[in-house]
Amino acid sequence: METKALPAEASPAADLREVRAALTRPGAMFEIQRADVRGNEMPVFTRRLRSLRQLLEASARFGDRTYLVDGEVRLSFAEHRGRVDALAHALQTEFRVAAGDRVALFAANRWDWLVGFWAAASVGAIPCAMNGWWTPAEYRHAADLVEPVLVIGDRQRLERVARAGTTVAVLSLDDDLPRLLREHAGKSPAPVPVAEDDPALLLFTSGTTGRPKAVSIPHRSFIGFAQVNTFAEVATRAAYGMPVPDRAEDLAPSDDVVLVTAPLFHVSMLQGAALTAAVKGSSIVLLPGRFDPERVLRTIENERVTGWSALGSAAQRVATCDALGRYDTSSVQYLGLGGAPASPTVQELLRKAFPTASNTLGMGYSSTEAGAVIASINGAEYLAHPTSTGRIMATIEVELRDETGTAVADGEYGEVHVRSPYTMLGYWNDPRASSEVLKEGGWLALGDVARFEDGLLYINARARDLILVSAENVSPTEVEYVLEASDQVDEAAVLAVDDEVTGDAVCAVVVPRPGASPTPERLAEWCRARLAHYKVPTRWYVIDGPLLRTPTGKLVKRDLRAWIDAGADTAGPPPAGA
């Protein structure tokens, strides 16, 4: 299941829709049937695993292949499994962790974070992926919400746990884990029955609209995430005439080496990288610490990285790094984008910076609550439709609805509603918030505004971020794309501010490119040549960057808005990222 770049002149030998239909027919590798999922009939893969523990056990077939690289630590699948079993046995016998207990993971990206995750899941506990950047107060809010019986963390984060004033058992990855692995080596946890729709993970929302909520993700979602992506990859290979076996278990192990630079407490890294590698037999390379573009380039060269999912502005920062030409990046065969839309200008920049991945550049669309990738696009289709998020994935249903809840026609904008076996169970201990997004019939309202056009999904903007200027809708994303196409602009955030005449006014916060000195007048002139008059920002802030983003790469517009509301120029420096 290697990911190989296609030659520029390559074209599918078969219609992808026909290939997908063949792969999902009765008796085929990815046969789909309809089944009851939490009270609603949905399409599901007939042959599937049922829990994270089963998935871990299935990965044993990869044996001595490298699973995890973290600096000097290199763990094979067999070595990783041994350490997971040892820690899982310790959790059961020393810490008395039982099925359904919450176990918090509060540490930087490191190999033993993943061992802790798999170990907790193996004993039927519910891992809670805490944001490693939280302050003691932020940690306290999350801990009060999910009530962990144990916190597994590094020294730095466990100091914050102590300052938070919570009373909870702790397991230090630095001080306790080495002893536990030695004393429990060779032992395995007692089997624990786990159902597909039991909670497998509590993952926190990015907090762009308020205090983070804990999303309860079932085991079914983890398995489905990997299976949906595997199906998409196999279908693409088949469409291009590449050989495909009859059974999923006969797929050859992948030689992919995937770079992980974003936090493991984000779905794109935990599920998209670590989980997927366990299914494919591929490797992941952790790169913890402050993001450094040259360090990324050095790691790509040293580890012969084949794939990188770059969230937010990460890929752009590497692509514009002065050191780019000093490192060999020819091993990179796939570059994935996520966390926030990438403008066509940025996409072209990345294709030029990583020519070996220019034909496979792609992105996926999802959310923490959705559980699996909803739509994806890559290769030639992404080049032809650079503002689309692609086609809907197998076993996923999407409906766009207007304010009355009625489905809209193709070409019209509506709020994205998704239904699949993989959506969240709800927000932990928050039935009110859950009821606001979980709708009748198993549908989940995402809050995004989108349209369908020729089977492709186009995301407009967050519904709550839409700007209404004299009854005309303005998409912040559209204006941001235009600004970022200027050679004067490095980053841009567009949001609504109050206006007595028009209701909303369009406000732009701009970070100049190095050496540039854009003025509001010149930026407005640039926009007026490319946008309708009501979309052109009328309030401008040109600031030193980078802009503040969440760990998933989304702009933190809430903090920008608070800074503007407080008087901006008199309110101190604007919120900025690292």
N, C-alpha and C positions, 0 to 999 in steps of 0.2 A: 504494500500500500504506500509506496513511495510517492511523494509529491514531486513531479518533474515538470519543469517549465516546457511549454509547448513552443515549437518554432513559430516565428512570426507569421509564416504563411499557412500554419495549420488551421484546419477547419474540421468540424465534426463530420465523421463518416456516416452518422445516423442522427435522426432527429432526437434530441434529448428527451422530449416528452414520450416518444415511443420507447426509448431505452428505459425510462423510469417505469413505464407501464409494464414492461417485460420483467423487470426486476422485482415488481411487487405483486405479480399475478400469483394465484394459488400454487403452492409448491416451490416457488422461487426463493432465492436467498433472502429477500426482504419482503416476503409475503405480508400483506396487510389485511386485517380483518376488523370488523367493528365489534366493540366490546364495551361493557359497562365500566366506566371509570368514575368513581365517586358519585354515582347516581345519574350519570349522563352517558349516552352511547357515543363513542368516539372511535376514530380509526387508530389502531395500534399494530405494531409489528407482532406477528404471531410468535416468532422465535426470539426471545429476549431473556436477559438475566433479570433477577428480581431484587437484588440488593447490592450495595457497595461491597459487602464482604464477598459475595459471589464474584463480583468483578475482579476484586483483588486476587481471589483464588484462581480465576481464569488466567490472570497475567503470569502465573507460574510457568506457563509454557515458554516464556521468553528467557527464563533462566539467567545465563551470564551476560546477556545483552545489557548495555548501560541504560539505566532508567533516569538517574539523577546526578547532575554535576553541580557542585557548590564549592567553588574555589578548589582546594586540594582534595575535597571529599568527592569520590566517584563511587556511586552505589549501583550495583547490578540489580535486576529485578529480584533475584534470589536473596541478595543481601538486604535489600529494602524490605522484603516480605519477612525475613527473619527478625529484623528490628521492630517491625510493626507488631508481630506476634508477641515478642518479648514485652513490649510496652503494654499491649492489650492485656496480657496476663497480669502485669503489675497493676494496671488500673482495676482489674477485677479483684485481685487478692489483697493488695496493700491499700488501695484508695476506696475500695468497695463501691466502685462506679457501677450502676445498674442500668438496664435498658430504660430509655426515656430520660435519664439524667442529662443535664446540659453540662458540657465541658467547654470552657472558653479557651480559645487559642489567641494569645496576645503576644506577638513577637514579630520581628522583622522577617523578611523572606529568608529562609534557611532550610536545609534539608530536613532537620528534625521537626519543623513546623508541619511538614507533610506527613512525617511518621506519626506525629500526634493526631493529625486529622484521621488518617486511616485506622489508627489504633482505637480512637474513640468510636468511630463508626463500626468497627469490628465487634465491639461489645454491646452494640445496640444503643449507645448513648447518642446524643445530638451535639455534634461539634458546633460551636458558635464562633464564627470568624470575626473577631474584633478588629476594628481599624487600628493598625499599629501606630498611627499618628495621633490618636486621641490623647487629650489631656486627662488628668485624674478625674475631673468633673464629667467629661464626656464618657469616660469609661464607666463611671458610677451610674450614669443614666442607663447605659446599656445593661450593666450588671443587674440593676434593680428591675429591669424589664424581663430578662431571661433567667435570672436566679441560678447561676452556675453552681455546681457542687465542687468544681475544681477549675483552677486556672492554670493552663500550661503556657509558660512564657519565658522570655529571656530576662536577664537581670534588669535592663533598662525599663522594660514595661512592668515588671513585677514591683519595681519601686513606685511606679504610678499607682498600681493596685493598692499598695500600702498607704500611699498618701490619700487615696480615695476614701479610706476609712471603712471599707467593706470587710466583713469577716467571712473568709472563704479559704479553703485549702489551696495551696499552690504547689506546682511542680516546676522547678527551674530547669530549663533546657541546658543551662550552663553548669549548674551545681548538682542536680539530682539525676538527670537522665543517664549519664555515663554509668553510674552505679546500678541503676535499674536495668539497663541493657545487659550488664555483666551478670547480675544475679538471676535474671529471668531468661537468659539465653537458652535457646532450644525448646522453650515452652510455648504453648499455644493457648489462646483463650478458650473458655468453655463456650460451646455453640449457643447462640441466642436467636430465637425465632424473630424474624423481621418481615413485615408485610410491605408490599410495593408502595403503599401510600402512607407508611409511617414516616415521620419527619427524619430526614437524613442530615440536614444542615440548617442553621439559622444564619442568614447572610443579611447584612444591614444595608438599607438604602443609602444612597449617596448624600441625602440630607439637603438637596438643593431647594426643597420646598418646606423645610422645617426640621425638627429633630429626627434623627434616623429611626426608622422602624425596622423590626426584625422580620425578615421574610422567611417563612417556613417552607423549605423545599423538600419534597418527598424523594425517596430512593428512586422511584419511577422516573423522576425528572433527570437525575444523574445518568441513569442508563439510557434514557431517551436522547439526551443531549449528544452523547457519543454516537448512538446508533443513527440518528438523523444525519449527523455530519459524515459518518462513514458511508451511509447510503449516497449522499450527494457526491462524495469523492469517487466512489465506485461507478456511479452512473456517468460521471464525466469521463472517466477512463474508458468505459464501454463505448460511449458516444464517439470517442476519438480512435476507436479500433484497438485499444489496448486489451490484453487478455484479462479475463475476470473468471475466477473459479466458481463452482456451483454452490459452495457453502461458505458462509462468513468465516468459519473457523479455519478454512483453508487459505485465507488471505495471507500472503507472505508478510512477515514482520517489516515494519517501515524503518528505513534508514534516516528518517528525518531527525534533525537536531534543532529543537525549537528554543529560541531565546526568550526568557521570562524577565522582563524589566519592570512590569507593573506589579502591584501587590497581590499576594495570593488570596487576600480577602475579597478579591473581585472575581466575578463569575468568569470573565474572559481568561483569567489565568488559572484558577482552580479547576474549572471544568474544561475550558478551551485548551489548556496546555497540559496540566498534570493528569487529569482524568483521561484525556484523549491519548496521551502517551501510554498510559496503562492499558488501553484498549488496543493500540496499534503496535506496541512494542518499540516505540521510538524513544528518543532521549529529550530531556529538558535541561537547560542550563540556567541556573539562577544567577541573577546579577543584583544583589541587594545594595542598599545604600543610596546616597544621593545620585540622581541621574546625571551622568557625564557622557556626552555624545562621543568623545574620543575613546572612552572606556568601552562603550558599546562596539565601536568599530574594531578595537583591539580584540575583543572577545569573539566577534564574528570571524575574524581572521584565525585566531588561535584554535577555536573549537570547531571551525568549519560549519558554522551555523547555516542551516538550509531554510529556516522559516522564522519569522518574527512578527508577532501581532503587536503593533505599536499603537498605544492609546493616546488620544488627545494630540498634543503637539510633538510627541516624542520623535516620530519619524521625520517630521519637518526639521527638528533641531539637528538631527544626525545628517540629514541631506544637505543642510547648509553649513555644516561644520567645516572649518578650514582644513581639518586633518583628513577629510574624506578620501582624497586621492593618495594618501600615504599608506592605506591599508587595503588588503585584498578582500573584497566582498563578493567575489565571483561564486562562492558557494551558495549564496542566497538565491533560492528558487521560488520563494513565495513571501510576499509582504502583505500582511493583513491589517486593515484599519478598523477602528472601533472606538466606542466611548463618546464620540462626537462626529458629525459629518465632516468630511474633508472636501474642500472646494475643488473644482476642476483644476485650478491653478496649482494647488498643493499636490494633486494627483500627478500632474505632469512633472512637477519637480521631483517626485519620488521615482518616477519611471526613468528619468535621466540619471538620478543618483545611484539607482540599483538596476542597471540595464538587464542583468540576468533574471530579474523578477518582473520586468516590465510587462510581460505577457500574462502574468498571473496575479497582478495586483488586484486585491479584492477587499470587500468589506461585508460585515454581517450586521443585521439589525435585530435587537432583542432588548430585554430589560431583565433585571433581577427577578421580578415577579413572574415573567413569562417562562423562565426555567430552561428554555432551549432557544436556539437560533430560529427566528421567525422567517426571515428572508435573507438571501445572500446574493451577491453579484461579484463576478470577477472576469478576468481575461478580456476578450474582445467585446463582450457585452458591456462591461464596465467602461471600456473606452468609448463605446458608442453611446452609452447612457450614463454619463458621469455623475448626474444628480439623483440617480435612482438607487434604492437599497436592494433591488433585485426581485427575484421570484420567491414565492412562498415555498417553504420546505415541506418535505413529506410528513404526513400525519398532522400537519398544522392547518387550522382553518382561520381565516381572517375576514372580518366584516367591517366596513366603514359605515358609521352611523351619524346622522345629523342630531341636532339638539333634542329632537323628539324621540330619539331612539330608533328611527327608521333608517334602513340601509339606503345608501346613496348609490347613484348610477356611476358607471365608469367615467372617469374624467372629473367627477365632482369630489370636493374635499369632505371628509368626515373623520370622526374620531376613531382611532384604531381599536378594534375589539378582537381579541385572539381567543381561540378555544383549542386546547390540545390536552393530551394526557399529562403534560409536563408542567402545567402552570402551578403556581404556589398553592399551598393549602390555606394560606391566609397570613395576616400579620400576627405574630406571636403576642398573645395577651392584649389584642387590640381589635375586638370584634367590630367596633364602629368604623375604624379605618378600613377593615376588611370588607365590610358591607358596601362601602362606597365604590369599590372597584370590582368586586366579584358579583357578577350579574347572573340572572336566571339562565338556566340551560348550560351552565359551565363556562360562560364567557367571562373574560377579564378585560376591563377597560384600561387601556394604557395611558390615556391622556394625550397621546400624540395625534396630530392632524396629518392626514395623508390622502392621496388619491391613487387609483389604479389607472394605468394606461398601457394597453397591449400586454396585459399580464404582469407588468412591472409595477412595483410599489414605490411611490415617491413620498417621502416624509417632508412635510412643510415645516412644522415647528411644534414645540410643546404648546398645547392648547392654551395653557395659562400664560404662555409667553407671547402669544399673538398681540400685536399692537393695533389698536383701532383708532385711526386718524380720520375724523369727520365721517364715520361710518364705513370707512374703507379699511380692509384688513391688510396689514403689513407683516410679512414674515421676517423675523430677525435674522434667520439663517440666510435668506436671499440677500439682505443688505450686507451681512458679514462676508458672504462670498464675493460680492462686488468690491468691498474694501480690501479684502485680502488679495485681490487680483492686481492691486496697485503696487508698483515697485517701491512705494513709500511706506507701505504698511507691513508689519510683521504679524501682528495679531489684532483682532477686533472683536469687541462684544457690543451687541446692539440690544437695547431694552427700551421699555416704555417709561416715560415720565409724565406727570400730570400737566395738562395745558387747559387753561380756562376757555379757550375758543374751540379747539379741536378734540377735546377730551383727553386723548393721548398725544404725546409728541414723541418723535423718534430720536433717541439719544444714542450716540456712539462713543465708546471708550476705545481709543486706538493706541497701540504700541508701535512706534516707528521702527523701521528696519535700521540696522546699524549704519550710521553716517547720514541718514535721512532726517529732514526737518520739515515734515508736513505741517501745513497750517489748516485750520478749519475751512478757510475759503477755498484752498486748492482741493481739499478732500471733497467738499460739497460740489465743486465743479466736476470732479471725477464721477461722482455719483449721479449728478444730473444728466450726464451724457449716457447713462446706462440704466437709469431707473425712472419710473413715473415720479412726478414732482412730489406726491404725498409720501413717497417712500424715502426721500432724501432726508438724512438726519438734520435736525435744526438745533440740536444741542451737542456740543463736542467737548471731549476731554482727551487730550494727548498726554500720555503718561509714560513713565519708565516701566518696563515690563520685567518678566512675563506676567500675564494675567493669572489670577488665582484660579486653579482648577481643582476639582475633586480628584481622588485617586483613580477614578475611571476616565479622566480626561475631560469631563464636562465643565464648562465655565460656571463659576460660582457667582451667578448674577445677583443672587440675594444680597451678598456682601457689597457688591458694586452699587446696587440700588440703595442700600443703607448709607453708604458713603456719600452718594449724590444727595440723598434726602437730608443728610446732616449738614450740607453746605459745601461739600466737595473741597473746594480750594481753601476753606477755613476749617475743615474737619480733620486736617492732618493728612499724611500720605495715603494713597489709595491702597486697598488690599492687593497684595502681589503674591505671585507664586514663587517657587524655589528656582 
